[in-house]
């Protein structure tokens, strides 16, 4: 077995890898080799047999290598094998919760719609790292907005409002509008619609248009707000605009999951019939 790893080590010398870790921090020769194997995995397509085998070898050599546990879990998540993903990501969390809890919490929210579990992870992560400006792995949301969405979907609207305030208003006043998430105002507008704060929802949707114009969802939810206020002509205009934008391809979408608050042609068609 040792000869096998020595052979892999010499292969490393001959190949250029995209270093994700600084392997010099590992003074133990075995873990140093494991680190190099983990880095070499990144030269292969994610989830490929070669990539997974190198990560598995790194873990076998150095079982405390958090990055390898985290990386080996990702393909299972993307392929829908959530049980295997949890086996690997839970090991990473157990080793270094302050580095991985935010990732697990975000994935529980996005892929599993496990709002309670996501909140548990993110609250614990917050207590460890104070993530005032931390964002999700794909950069879409601040973690405060993720927590707001979890609370909203659980029906805890007051808590959701507080987290939205942290993720939107506090950021706006301390860092400026350029640091607001692309769809943050839209998601908060949906919360306000559920709270029957239609004027507040329209205000957020106006802000949403300034950040990201020409989206089906913005026009659709504006139509809902106007209709709820009895302004049926304005509502009809917004629904017609939403129908046009959908044909042009401007709508919320994600390659892996259905996005919260996404609107579909059937939603628009139904609104136009009312």
Buried (B, 14 or more C-beta within 10 A) or exposed (E): EEEEBEEBBEEBEEEEBEEBBEBEEBEEEEBBBBBBBBBBBBEBEEEEEEBBBBBBBBBBBBEEBBBBBBBBBBBBBBEEEBEBBBBBBBBBBEBBBEBBBBBBBBBBBBBBBBBEBBBBBBEBBBEBBEBBBBBBEEEBBBBBBBBBBBBBBEEBBEBBBBBBBBBBEBBBEEEEEEEBBBBBBBBBBBBBBEBEBBEBBBBBBEBBBEBBEBBBBBBBBBBBBBBBBEBEEBBBBBBBBBBBBBEEEBBBEEEEEEBBBBBBEEBBEEBBEE
